[in-house]
Amino acid sequence: MRTKNLSTLTCHVVASYGNTAKHAITAYRTGGERVVGVIEQRWNRSLNASRSQLAAGVARNANAVQARLQQFAQSGLALTSNGAESLVNKMVQLADAGVHSVADNALWLEAKVGTTALTRLSELALPAANAWSRLADQVEDQSAKLVGKIAGKPVRRAAPKRARVAVRKAIKTATATV
């Protein structure tokens, strides 16, 4: 395993928790679809049991109302779950950009000040970050298993993105005219 820096591990943890949130959204969507299906089955059973007592127009209208309500419920589930998933994606993207911005600024500050205190501090935090990363992976794996049980099919873990490492950029220096 190659050595990772603090920003890479932090981005990995953020992405892992983003995947865990997506698993929770999938569980919500699947559970909601099941509830809509159960309600439809019970509605149809009740309607079939009382169909002989209803006029043809009333039964037809009841079916139309139930179909429309089911359509609203399914579109509401799709809208909320897709919105939540896009929000999670955006939050992970912003957190990733923020971590890299902080890392770049720390490197820039060290270059300007001529010290390595922030680099040393990040090296001291690496063991804790590694442990946090392993914990995040375990939480993600368990959430995927739970969603697989809920959905009835296994959820594939998202392929990890190649981590972008913060690197020191060449800084232009102004020349003073005397």
SEMILO-786479 format. One record per atom (N, C-alpha, C): atom name; residue in one letter; x, y, z; residue number from 1. Coordinates in Angstrom, 1 decimal, always signed. Example, Ala and Ser with C-alpha at 12.3 -4.5 7.8 and 13.67 -1.06 7.14 Angstrom:
2
{N,A,{+13.2,-5.7,+7.8},1};
{CA,A,{+12.3,-4.5,+7.8},1};
{C,A,{+13.2,-3.3,+7.8},1};
{N,S,{+12.8,-2.2,+7.1},2};
{CA,S,{+13.7,-1.1,+7.1},2};
{C,S,{+12.9,+0.0,+7.9},2};
***
This chain:
178
{N,M,{+0.9,-1.2,+0.0},1};
{CA,M,{+0.0,+0.0,+0.0},1};
{C,M,{+0.9,+1.2,+0.0},1};
{N,R,{+0.6,+2.1,-0.9},2};
{CA,R,{+1.4,+3.4,-0.9},2};
{C,R,{+1.0,+4.3,+0.2},2};
{N,T,{+1.8,+5.2,+0.5},3};
{CA,T,{+1.6,+6.1,+1.6},3};
{C,T,{+0.6,+7.2,+1.1},3};
{N,K,{-0.4,+7.4,+2.0},4};
{CA,K,{-1.4,+8.4,+1.6},4};
{C,K,{-1.2,+9.6,+2.5},4};
{N,N,{-1.6,+10.8,+2.0},5};
{CA,N,{-1.5,+12.0,+2.9},5};
{C,N,{-2.9,+12.2,+3.5},5};
{N,L,{-2.9,+13.2,+4.4},6};
{CA,L,{-4.1,+13.5,+5.2},6};
{C,L,{-5.3,+13.9,+4.3},6};
{N,S,{-5.0,+14.7,+3.3},7};
{CA,S,{-6.1,+15.2,+2.5},7};
{C,S,{-6.7,+14.1,+1.7},7};
{N,T,{-5.9,+13.1,+1.2},8};
{CA,T,{-6.4,+12.0,+0.4},8};
{C,T,{-7.3,+11.1,+1.3},8};
{N,L,{-6.8,+10.9,+2.5},9};
{CA,L,{-7.6,+10.0,+3.5},9};
{C,L,{-8.9,+10.8,+3.8},9};
{N,T,{-8.9,+12.1,+4.0},10};
{CA,T,{-10.1,+12.8,+4.4},10};
{C,T,{-11.1,+12.8,+3.2},10};
{N,C,{-10.6,+12.9,+2.0},11};
{CA,C,{-11.5,+12.8,+0.9},11};
{C,C,{-12.1,+11.4,+0.7},11};
{N,H,{-11.3,+10.4,+1.1},12};
{CA,H,{-11.8,+9.0,+1.0},12};
{C,H,{-12.9,+8.8,+2.0},12};
{N,V,{-12.7,+9.4,+3.2},13};
{CA,V,{-13.7,+9.2,+4.3},13};
{C,V,{-15.0,+10.0,+3.9},13};
{N,V,{-14.9,+11.1,+3.3},14};
{CA,V,{-16.0,+11.9,+2.9},14};
{C,V,{-16.8,+11.1,+1.8},14};
{N,A,{-16.0,+10.6,+0.8},15};
{CA,A,{-16.7,+9.8,-0.3},15};
{C,A,{-17.4,+8.6,+0.3},15};
{N,S,{-16.7,+7.9,+1.2},16};
{CA,S,{-17.3,+6.7,+1.8},16};
{C,S,{-18.6,+7.0,+2.6},16};
{N,Y,{-18.6,+8.1,+3.3},17};
{CA,Y,{-19.9,+8.5,+4.0},17};
{C,Y,{-20.9,+9.0,+3.0},17};
{N,G,{-20.5,+9.5,+1.9},18};
{CA,G,{-21.4,+9.9,+0.8},18};
{C,G,{-22.1,+8.6,+0.2},18};
{N,N,{-21.3,+7.6,+0.0},19};
{CA,N,{-21.8,+6.3,-0.5},19};
{C,N,{-22.8,+5.7,+0.6},19};
{N,T,{-22.4,+5.8,+1.8},20};
{CA,T,{-23.3,+5.3,+2.9},20};
{C,T,{-24.7,+6.1,+2.9},20};
{N,A,{-24.6,+7.4,+2.7},21};
{CA,A,{-25.8,+8.2,+2.5},21};
{C,A,{-26.7,+7.8,+1.3},21};
{N,K,{-26.0,+7.5,+0.2},22};
{CA,K,{-26.7,+7.0,-1.0},22};
{C,K,{-27.4,+5.6,-0.7},22};
{N,H,{-26.7,+4.8,+0.1},23};
{CA,H,{-27.3,+3.5,+0.5},23};
{C,H,{-28.6,+3.7,+1.3},23};
{N,A,{-28.5,+4.7,+2.2},24};
{CA,A,{-29.7,+5.0,+3.0},24};
{C,A,{-30.8,+5.5,+2.1},24};
{N,I,{-30.5,+6.3,+1.1},25};
{CA,I,{-31.5,+6.8,+0.2},25};
{C,I,{-32.1,+5.7,-0.6},25};
{N,T,{-31.3,+4.7,-1.0},26};
{CA,T,{-31.8,+3.5,-1.8},26};
{C,T,{-32.7,+2.7,-0.9},26};
{N,A,{-32.4,+2.6,+0.4},27};
{CA,A,{-33.3,+1.9,+1.3},27};
{C,A,{-34.6,+2.6,+1.5},27};
{N,Y,{-34.5,+4.0,+1.5},28};
{CA,Y,{-35.8,+4.8,+1.6},28};
{C,Y,{-36.6,+4.5,+0.4},28};
{N,R,{-36.0,+4.6,-0.8},29};
{CA,R,{-36.7,+4.4,-2.1},29};
{C,R,{-37.3,+3.1,-2.1},29};
{N,T,{-36.6,+2.0,-1.8},30};
{CA,T,{-37.1,+0.7,-1.9},30};
{C,T,{-38.2,+0.4,-0.9},30};
{N,G,{-38.0,+0.9,+0.3},31};
{CA,G,{-39.1,+0.8,+1.3},31};
{C,G,{-40.3,+1.5,+0.9},31};
{N,G,{-40.2,+2.7,+0.4},32};
{CA,G,{-41.4,+3.4,-0.1},32};
{C,G,{-42.1,+2.7,-1.2},32};
{N,E,{-41.3,+2.2,-2.2},33};
{CA,E,{-41.9,+1.4,-3.2},33};
{C,E,{-42.7,+0.2,-2.7},33};
{N,R,{-42.1,-0.4,-1.7},34};
{CA,R,{-42.8,-1.6,-1.1},34};
{C,R,{-44.1,-1.2,-0.5},34};
{N,V,{-44.1,-0.1,+0.3},35};
{CA,V,{-45.3,+0.4,+0.9},35};
{C,V,{-46.4,+0.7,-0.1},35};
{N,V,{-46.0,+1.4,-1.2},36};
{CA,V,{-47.0,+1.7,-2.3},36};
{C,V,{-47.5,+0.4,-2.8},36};
{N,G,{-46.7,-0.6,-3.0},37};
{CA,G,{-47.1,-1.9,-3.6},37};
{C,G,{-48.1,-2.6,-2.6},37};
{N,V,{-47.8,-2.6,-1.3},38};
{CA,V,{-48.7,-3.2,-0.3},38};
{C,V,{-50.0,-2.5,-0.3},38};
{N,I,{-50.0,-1.1,-0.3},39};
{CA,I,{-51.3,-0.4,-0.3},39};
{C,I,{-52.1,-0.7,-1.6},39};
{N,E,{-51.4,-0.8,-2.7},40};
{CA,E,{-52.1,-1.2,-3.9},40};
{C,E,{-52.8,-2.6,-3.8},40};
{N,Q,{-52.0,-3.5,-3.3},41};
{CA,Q,{-52.6,-4.9,-3.1},41};
{C,Q,{-53.8,-4.9,-2.2},41};
{N,R,{-53.7,-4.2,-1.1},42};
{CA,R,{-54.8,-4.1,-0.1},42};
{C,R,{-56.0,-3.4,-0.7},42};
{N,W,{-55.7,-2.3,-1.5},43};
{CA,W,{-56.8,-1.6,-2.1},43};
{C,W,{-57.5,-2.5,-3.1},43};
{N,N,{-56.8,-3.2,-3.9},44};
{CA,N,{-57.4,-4.1,-4.9},44};
{C,N,{-58.2,-5.2,-4.3},44};
{N,R,{-57.6,-5.8,-3.2},45};
{CA,R,{-58.3,-6.8,-2.5},45};
{C,R,{-59.7,-6.3,-1.9},45};
{N,S,{-59.6,-5.1,-1.3},46};
{CA,S,{-60.8,-4.5,-0.7},46};
{C,S,{-61.8,-4.2,-1.8},46};
{N,L,{-61.4,-3.6,-2.9},47};
{CA,L,{-62.3,-3.3,-4.0},47};
{C,L,{-62.9,-4.5,-4.6},47};
{N,N,{-62.1,-5.6,-4.8},48};
{CA,N,{-62.7,-6.8,-5.3},48};
{C,N,{-63.7,-7.4,-4.4},48};
{N,A,{-63.5,-7.3,-3.1},49};
{CA,A,{-64.4,-7.9,-2.1},49};
{C,A,{-65.7,-7.1,-2.1},49};
{N,S,{-65.7,-5.8,-2.4},50};
{CA,S,{-66.9,-5.0,-2.3},50};
{C,S,{-67.4,-4.6,-3.7},50};
{N,R,{-66.8,-5.2,-4.8},51};
{CA,R,{-67.2,-4.8,-6.1},51};
{C,R,{-68.7,-5.1,-6.4},51};
{N,S,{-69.2,-6.2,-5.9},52};
{CA,S,{-70.6,-6.6,-6.1},52};
{C,S,{-71.6,-5.6,-5.5},52};
{N,Q,{-71.1,-4.9,-4.5},53};
{CA,Q,{-72.0,-3.9,-3.8},53};
{C,Q,{-71.9,-2.5,-4.4},53};
{N,L,{-70.9,-2.3,-5.3},54};
{CA,L,{-70.7,-1.0,-5.9},54};
{C,L,{-71.3,-0.9,-7.3},54};
{N,A,{-71.7,+0.2,-7.7},55};
{CA,A,{-72.1,+0.5,-9.1},55};
{C,A,{-70.8,+0.4,-10.0},55};
{N,A,{-71.0,+0.1,-11.3},56};
{CA,A,{-69.9,+0.0,-12.2},56};
{C,A,{-69.1,+1.3,-12.2},56};
{N,G,{-69.7,+2.5,-12.3},57};
{CA,G,{-69.1,+3.7,-12.4},57};
{C,G,{-68.3,+4.1,-11.1},57};
{N,V,{-68.8,+3.7,-9.9},58};
{CA,V,{-68.1,+3.9,-8.7},58};
{C,V,{-66.8,+3.1,-8.6},58};
{N,A,{-66.9,+1.8,-9.0},59};
{CA,A,{-65.7,+1.0,-9.0},59};
{C,A,{-64.7,+1.5,-9.9},59};
{N,R,{-65.1,+1.9,-11.1},60};
{CA,R,{-64.2,+2.5,-12.1},60};
{C,R,{-63.5,+3.7,-11.6},60};
{N,N,{-64.3,+4.6,-11.0},61};
{CA,N,{-63.7,+5.9,-10.4},61};
{C,N,{-62.8,+5.6,-9.2},61};
{N,A,{-63.1,+4.6,-8.4},62};
{CA,A,{-62.3,+4.2,-7.3},62};
{C,A,{-60.9,+3.7,-7.8},62};
{N,N,{-61.0,+2.9,-8.9},63};
{CA,N,{-59.7,+2.4,-9.5},63};
{C,N,{-58.9,+3.6,-10.1},63};
{N,A,{-59.6,+4.5,-10.7},64};
{CA,A,{-58.9,+5.7,-11.3},64};
{C,A,{-58.2,+6.5,-10.2},64};
{N,V,{-58.9,+6.7,-9.1},65};
{CA,V,{-58.4,+7.5,-8.0},65};
{C,V,{-57.2,+6.8,-7.4},65};
{N,Q,{-57.3,+5.5,-7.2},66};
{CA,Q,{-56.2,+4.7,-6.6},66};
{C,Q,{-55.0,+4.8,-7.5},66};
{N,A,{-55.2,+4.6,-8.8},67};
{CA,A,{-54.1,+4.7,-9.7},67};
{C,A,{-53.4,+6.0,-9.7},67};
{N,R,{-54.2,+7.1,-9.6},68};
{CA,R,{-53.6,+8.4,-9.6},68};
{C,R,{-52.9,+8.7,-8.3},68};
{N,L,{-53.4,+8.2,-7.2},69};
{CA,L,{-52.7,+8.4,-5.9},69};
{C,L,{-51.4,+7.6,-5.9},69};
{N,Q,{-51.4,+6.4,-6.5},70};
{CA,Q,{-50.2,+5.6,-6.6},70};
{C,Q,{-49.2,+6.3,-7.4},70};
{N,Q,{-49.6,+6.9,-8.5},71};
{CA,Q,{-48.7,+7.6,-9.4},71};
{C,Q,{-48.1,+8.8,-8.7},71};
{N,F,{-48.9,+9.5,-7.9},72};
{CA,F,{-48.4,+10.6,-7.1},72};
{C,F,{-47.3,+10.1,-6.1},72};
{N,A,{-47.6,+9.0,-5.4},73};
{CA,A,{-46.7,+8.5,-4.4},73};
{C,A,{-45.4,+8.1,-5.1},73};
{N,Q,{-45.5,+7.4,-6.2},74};
{CA,Q,{-44.2,+7.0,-6.9},74};
{C,Q,{-43.4,+8.1,-7.4},74};
{N,S,{-44.1,+9.1,-7.9},75};
{CA,S,{-43.3,+10.3,-8.4},75};
{C,S,{-42.8,+11.1,-7.3},75};
{N,G,{-43.5,+11.1,-6.1},76};
{CA,G,{-42.9,+11.8,-4.9},76};
{C,G,{-41.7,+11.0,-4.4},76};
{N,L,{-41.7,+9.7,-4.4},77};
{CA,L,{-40.6,+8.9,-4.0},77};
{C,L,{-39.4,+9.2,-4.9},77};
{N,A,{-39.7,+9.2,-6.2},78};
{CA,A,{-38.6,+9.4,-7.2},78};
{C,A,{-38.0,+10.8,-7.0},78};
{N,L,{-38.9,+11.8,-6.9},79};
{CA,L,{-38.4,+13.2,-6.7},79};
{C,L,{-37.6,+13.4,-5.5},79};
{N,T,{-38.1,+12.9,-4.4},80};
{CA,T,{-37.3,+13.1,-3.1},80};
{C,T,{-36.0,+12.3,-3.1},80};
{N,S,{-36.1,+11.1,-3.5},81};
{CA,S,{-34.8,+10.3,-3.5},81};
{C,S,{-33.8,+10.8,-4.5},81};
{N,N,{-34.2,+11.2,-5.7},82};
{CA,N,{-33.3,+11.7,-6.6},82};
{C,N,{-32.7,+13.1,-6.2},82};
{N,G,{-33.6,+13.9,-5.5},83};
{CA,G,{-33.1,+15.2,-5.0},83};
{C,G,{-32.1,+15.0,-3.9},83};
{N,A,{-32.4,+14.0,-3.0},84};
{CA,A,{-31.5,+13.7,-1.9},84};
{C,A,{-30.1,+13.2,-2.4},84};
{N,E,{-30.2,+12.3,-3.4},85};
{CA,E,{-29.0,+11.8,-4.0},85};
{C,E,{-28.1,+12.9,-4.7},85};
{N,S,{-28.8,+13.8,-5.4},86};
{CA,S,{-28.0,+14.8,-6.0},86};
{C,S,{-27.4,+15.8,-5.0},86};
{N,L,{-28.1,+16.0,-3.9},87};
{CA,L,{-27.6,+16.8,-2.8},87};
{C,L,{-26.4,+16.2,-2.1},87};
{N,V,{-26.4,+14.9,-1.9},88};
{CA,V,{-25.3,+14.1,-1.4},88};
{C,V,{-24.1,+14.2,-2.3},88};
{N,N,{-24.4,+14.1,-3.6},89};
{CA,N,{-23.3,+14.2,-4.6},89};
{C,N,{-22.6,+15.6,-4.5},89};
{N,K,{-23.5,+16.6,-4.5},90};
{CA,K,{-22.9,+18.0,-4.4},90};
{C,K,{-22.2,+18.2,-3.1},90};
{N,M,{-22.7,+17.7,-2.0},91};
{CA,M,{-22.0,+17.9,-0.7},91};
{C,M,{-20.6,+17.2,-0.7},91};
{N,V,{-20.6,+16.0,-1.3},92};
{CA,V,{-19.3,+15.3,-1.4},92};
{C,V,{-18.3,+16.1,-2.3},92};
{N,Q,{-18.8,+16.6,-3.4},93};
{CA,Q,{-18.0,+17.3,-4.3},93};
{C,Q,{-17.5,+18.6,-3.6},93};
{N,L,{-18.3,+19.3,-2.9},94};
{CA,L,{-17.9,+20.5,-2.2},94};
{C,L,{-16.9,+20.2,-1.1},94};
{N,A,{-17.1,+19.2,-0.4},95};
{CA,A,{-16.2,+18.8,+0.7},95};
{C,A,{-14.9,+18.4,+0.1},95};
{N,D,{-14.9,+17.7,-1.0},96};
{CA,D,{-13.6,+17.3,-1.6},96};
{C,D,{-12.8,+18.5,-2.1},96};
{N,A,{-13.5,+19.5,-2.7},97};
{CA,A,{-12.9,+20.7,-3.1},97};
{C,A,{-12.4,+21.5,-1.9},97};
{N,G,{-13.1,+21.5,-0.8},98};
{CA,G,{-12.7,+22.3,+0.4},98};
{C,G,{-11.5,+21.7,+1.0},98};
{N,V,{-11.4,+20.3,+1.1},99};
{CA,V,{-10.2,+19.7,+1.6},99};
{C,V,{-9.0,+20.0,+0.8},99};
{N,H,{-9.1,+19.9,-0.5},100};
{CA,H,{-8.0,+20.2,-1.3},100};
{C,H,{-7.6,+21.6,-1.3},100};
{N,S,{-8.6,+22.5,-1.2},101};
{CA,S,{-8.2,+23.9,-1.0},101};
{C,S,{-7.5,+24.2,+0.3},101};
{N,V,{-7.9,+23.6,+1.3},102};
{CA,V,{-7.2,+23.8,+2.6},102};
{C,V,{-5.8,+23.2,+2.5},102};
{N,A,{-5.6,+22.0,+1.9},103};
{CA,A,{-4.3,+21.4,+1.7},103};
{C,A,{-3.4,+22.3,+0.9},103};
{N,D,{-4.0,+22.8,-0.2},104};
{CA,D,{-3.2,+23.7,-1.1},104};
{C,D,{-2.7,+24.9,-0.3},104};
{N,N,{-3.7,+25.5,+0.4},105};
{CA,N,{-3.3,+26.7,+1.2},105};
{C,N,{-2.3,+26.5,+2.3},105};
{N,A,{-2.4,+25.3,+2.9},106};
{CA,A,{-1.4,+24.9,+3.9},106};
{C,A,{+0.0,+24.8,+3.3},106};
{N,L,{+0.1,+24.2,+2.1},107};
{CA,L,{+1.3,+24.1,+1.4},107};
{C,L,{+1.9,+25.4,+1.0},107};
{N,W,{+1.0,+26.3,+0.5},108};
{CA,W,{+1.4,+27.6,+0.1},108};
{C,W,{+1.9,+28.4,+1.3},108};
{N,L,{+1.2,+28.3,+2.5},109};
{CA,L,{+1.6,+29.0,+3.7},109};
{C,L,{+3.0,+28.5,+4.2},109};
{N,E,{+3.2,+27.2,+4.1},110};
{CA,E,{+4.5,+26.6,+4.5},110};
{C,E,{+5.6,+27.1,+3.6},110};
{N,A,{+5.3,+27.3,+2.3},111};
{CA,A,{+6.3,+27.7,+1.4},111};
{C,A,{+6.6,+29.2,+1.7},111};
{N,K,{+5.6,+30.0,+2.0},112};
{CA,K,{+5.9,+31.4,+2.3},112};
{C,K,{+6.6,+31.6,+3.6},112};
{N,V,{+6.2,+30.9,+4.6},113};
{CA,V,{+6.8,+31.0,+6.0},113};
{C,V,{+8.1,+30.3,+6.1},113};
{N,G,{+8.3,+29.3,+5.3},114};
{CA,G,{+9.5,+28.5,+5.4},114};
{C,G,{+9.5,+27.5,+6.5},114};
{N,T,{+8.4,+27.0,+6.9},115};
{CA,T,{+8.3,+26.0,+8.0},115};
{C,T,{+7.6,+24.8,+7.5},115};
{N,T,{+7.7,+23.7,+8.2},116};
{CA,T,{+7.0,+22.4,+7.9},116};
{C,T,{+6.1,+22.0,+9.0},116};
{N,A,{+5.7,+22.9,+9.8},117};
{CA,A,{+4.9,+22.6,+11.0},117};
{C,A,{+3.6,+21.9,+10.6},117};
{N,L,{+2.9,+22.4,+9.5},118};
{CA,L,{+1.6,+21.9,+9.1},118};
{C,L,{+1.8,+20.5,+8.5},118};
{N,T,{+2.9,+20.3,+7.8},119};
{CA,T,{+3.1,+19.0,+7.2},119};
{C,T,{+3.4,+18.0,+8.4},119};
{N,R,{+4.1,+18.4,+9.4},120};
{CA,R,{+4.4,+17.5,+10.5},120};
{C,R,{+3.1,+17.2,+11.3},120};
{N,L,{+2.3,+18.2,+11.4},121};
{CA,L,{+1.0,+18.0,+12.1},121};
{C,L,{+0.1,+17.0,+11.3},121};
{N,S,{+0.1,+17.1,+10.0},122};
{CA,S,{-0.7,+16.2,+9.2},122};
{C,S,{-0.1,+14.8,+9.3},122};
{N,E,{+1.2,+14.7,+9.4},123};
{CA,E,{+1.8,+13.3,+9.5},123};
{C,E,{+1.5,+12.7,+10.9},123};
{N,L,{+1.4,+13.5,+11.9},124};
{CA,L,{+1.0,+13.0,+13.2},124};
{C,L,{-0.5,+12.6,+13.2},124};
{N,A,{-1.3,+13.2,+12.4},125};
{CA,A,{-2.7,+12.9,+12.4},125};
{C,A,{-3.0,+11.7,+11.5},125};
{N,L,{-2.0,+11.2,+10.7},126};
{CA,L,{-2.3,+10.1,+9.7},126};
{C,L,{-2.7,+8.8,+10.4},126};
{N,P,{-2.2,+8.4,+11.5},127};
{CA,P,{-2.7,+7.1,+12.1},127};
{C,P,{-4.1,+7.2,+12.5},127};
{N,A,{-4.6,+8.3,+13.0},128};
{CA,A,{-6.0,+8.4,+13.4},128};
{C,A,{-6.8,+8.5,+12.1},128};
{N,A,{-6.3,+9.2,+11.1},129};
{CA,A,{-7.1,+9.3,+9.8},129};
{C,A,{-7.2,+7.9,+9.1},129};
{N,N,{-6.1,+7.1,+9.2},130};
{CA,N,{-6.2,+5.7,+8.7},130};
{C,N,{-7.2,+4.9,+9.4},130};
{N,A,{-7.3,+5.0,+10.7},131};
{CA,A,{-8.3,+4.3,+11.5},131};
{C,A,{-9.7,+4.8,+11.1},131};
{N,W,{-9.9,+6.1,+11.0},132};
{CA,W,{-11.2,+6.6,+10.6},132};
{C,W,{-11.6,+6.2,+9.2},132};
{N,S,{-10.6,+6.1,+8.3},133};
{CA,S,{-10.9,+5.6,+7.0},133};
{C,S,{-11.3,+4.1,+7.0},133};
{N,R,{-10.7,+3.3,+7.8},134};
{CA,R,{-11.1,+1.9,+7.9},134};
{C,R,{-12.5,+1.8,+8.5},134};
{N,L,{-12.8,+2.6,+9.5},135};
{CA,L,{-14.1,+2.6,+10.0},135};
{C,L,{-15.2,+3.1,+9.0},135};
{N,A,{-14.9,+4.1,+8.2},136};
{CA,A,{-15.8,+4.5,+7.2},136};
{C,A,{-16.0,+3.4,+6.2},136};
{N,D,{-15.0,+2.7,+5.8},137};
{CA,D,{-15.2,+1.6,+4.9},137};
{C,D,{-16.1,+0.5,+5.5},137};
{N,Q,{-15.9,+0.2,+6.7},138};
{CA,Q,{-16.8,-0.8,+7.4},138};
{C,Q,{-18.2,-0.3,+7.4},138};
{N,V,{-18.4,+0.9,+7.8},139};
{CA,V,{-19.8,+1.5,+7.8},139};
{C,V,{-20.4,+1.4,+6.4},139};
{N,E,{-19.6,+1.8,+5.4},140};
{CA,E,{-20.2,+1.7,+4.0},140};
{C,E,{-20.5,+0.3,+3.6},140};
{N,D,{-19.6,-0.7,+3.9},141};
{CA,D,{-19.9,-2.1,+3.6},141};
{C,D,{-21.1,-2.6,+4.3},141};
{N,Q,{-21.3,-2.3,+5.6},142};
{CA,Q,{-22.5,-2.7,+6.3},142};
{C,Q,{-23.8,-2.1,+5.8},142};
{N,S,{-23.7,-0.8,+5.4},143};
{CA,S,{-24.9,-0.2,+4.9},143};
{C,S,{-25.2,-0.8,+3.5},143};
{N,A,{-24.2,-1.2,+2.7},144};
{CA,A,{-24.5,-1.9,+1.5},144};
{C,A,{-25.2,-3.2,+1.7},144};
{N,K,{-24.7,-3.9,+2.7},145};
{CA,K,{-25.3,-5.2,+3.0},145};
{C,K,{-26.8,-5.0,+3.5},145};
{N,L,{-27.0,-4.0,+4.3},146};
{CA,L,{-28.4,-3.8,+4.8},146};
{C,L,{-29.3,-3.4,+3.7},146};
{N,V,{-28.8,-2.6,+2.8},147};
{CA,V,{-29.7,-2.2,+1.6},147};
{C,V,{-29.9,-3.4,+0.7},147};
{N,G,{-28.9,-4.3,+0.6},148};
{CA,G,{-29.1,-5.5,-0.2},148};
{C,G,{-30.2,-6.4,+0.4},148};
{N,K,{-30.2,-6.4,+1.8},149};
{CA,K,{-31.3,-7.2,+2.4},149};
{C,K,{-32.7,-6.5,+2.2},149};
{N,I,{-32.7,-5.2,+2.3},150};
{CA,I,{-34.0,-4.5,+2.1},150};
{C,I,{-34.4,-4.6,+0.6},150};
{N,A,{-33.5,-4.4,-0.3},151};
{CA,A,{-33.9,-4.4,-1.7},151};
{C,A,{-34.0,-5.8,-2.3},151};
{N,G,{-33.4,-6.8,-1.6},152};
{CA,G,{-33.5,-8.2,-2.1},152};
{C,G,{-32.4,-8.5,-3.1},152};
{N,K,{-31.5,-7.6,-3.4},153};
{CA,K,{-30.4,-7.8,-4.3},153};
{C,K,{-29.2,-7.1,-3.7},153};
{N,P,{-28.0,-7.6,-4.0},154};
{CA,P,{-26.8,-7.0,-3.5},154};
{C,P,{-26.6,-5.6,-4.1},154};
{N,V,{-26.1,-4.7,-3.3},155};
{CA,V,{-25.7,-3.4,-3.8},155};
{C,V,{-24.2,-3.4,-4.1},155};
{N,R,{-23.9,-3.0,-5.3},156};
{CA,R,{-22.4,-2.9,-5.6},156};
{C,R,{-21.8,-1.7,-5.0},156};
{N,R,{-20.7,-1.8,-4.4},157};
{CA,R,{-20.0,-0.7,-3.9},157};
{C,R,{-19.4,+0.1,-5.0},157};
{N,A,{-19.5,+1.4,-4.9},158};
{CA,A,{-19.0,+2.3,-5.9},158};
{C,A,{-17.5,+2.2,-6.0},158};
{N,A,{-17.0,+2.2,-7.2},159};
{CA,A,{-15.6,+2.1,-7.4},159};
{C,A,{-15.0,+3.4,-6.9},159};
{N,P,{-13.9,+3.2,-6.1},160};
{CA,P,{-13.3,+4.4,-5.5},160};
{C,P,{-12.6,+5.2,-6.6},160};
{N,K,{-12.8,+6.6,-6.5},161};
{CA,K,{-12.2,+7.4,-7.5},161};
{C,K,{-10.7,+7.6,-7.1},161};
{N,R,{-9.9,+7.8,-8.1},162};
{CA,R,{-8.5,+8.1,-7.9},162};
{C,R,{-8.5,+9.4,-7.1},162};
{N,A,{-7.8,+9.3,-6.0},163};
{CA,A,{-7.7,+10.5,-5.1},163};
{C,A,{-6.8,+11.5,-5.8},163};
{N,R,{-7.2,+12.8,-5.7},164};
{CA,R,{-6.4,+13.9,-6.2},164};
{C,R,{-5.5,+14.3,-5.0},164};
{N,V,{-4.2,+14.3,-5.2},165};
{CA,V,{-3.3,+14.6,-4.1},165};
{C,V,{-2.9,+16.1,-4.3},165};
{N,A,{-2.9,+16.8,-3.1},166};
{CA,A,{-2.5,+18.2,-3.1},166};
{C,A,{-1.0,+18.3,-3.3},166};
{N,V,{-0.7,+19.0,-4.3},167};
{CA,V,{+0.8,+19.2,-4.6},167};
{C,V,{+1.1,+20.7,-4.6},167};
{N,R,{+2.4,+20.9,-4.3},168};
{CA,R,{+2.8,+22.3,-4.3},168};
{C,R,{+3.0,+22.8,-5.7},168};
{N,K,{+2.4,+23.9,-6.0},169};
{CA,K,{+2.5,+24.5,-7.3},169};
{C,K,{+3.6,+25.6,-7.3},169};
{N,A,{+4.1,+25.8,-8.4},170};
{CA,A,{+5.1,+26.9,-8.6},170};
{C,A,{+4.5,+28.2,-8.3},170};
{N,I,{+5.1,+29.0,-7.5},171};
{CA,I,{+4.5,+30.3,-7.2},171};
{C,I,{+5.3,+31.4,-7.9},171};
{N,K,{+4.6,+32.3,-8.6},172};
{CA,K,{+5.3,+33.4,-9.2},172};
{C,K,{+5.8,+34.4,-8.2},172};
{N,T,{+7.0,+34.8,-8.3},173};
{CA,T,{+7.5,+35.8,-7.4},173};
{C,T,{+7.7,+37.1,-8.1},173};
{N,A,{+7.3,+38.2,-7.5},174};
{CA,A,{+7.4,+39.5,-8.1},174};
{C,A,{+8.9,+40.0,-7.9},174};
{N,T,{+9.4,+40.6,-8.9},175};
{CA,T,{+10.8,+41.1,-8.8},175};
{C,T,{+10.6,+42.6,-8.5},175};
{N,A,{+11.4,+43.0,-7.5},176};
{CA,A,{+11.3,+44.4,-7.1},176};
{C,A,{+12.3,+45.2,-8.0},176};
{N,T,{+11.8,+46.4,-8.4},177};
{CA,T,{+12.6,+47.3,-9.2},177};
{C,T,{+13.2,+48.3,-8.3},177};
{N,V,{+14.5,+48.5,-8.4},178};
{CA,V,{+15.2,+49.4,-7.5},178};
{C,V,{+15.6,+50.6,-8.2},178};
***
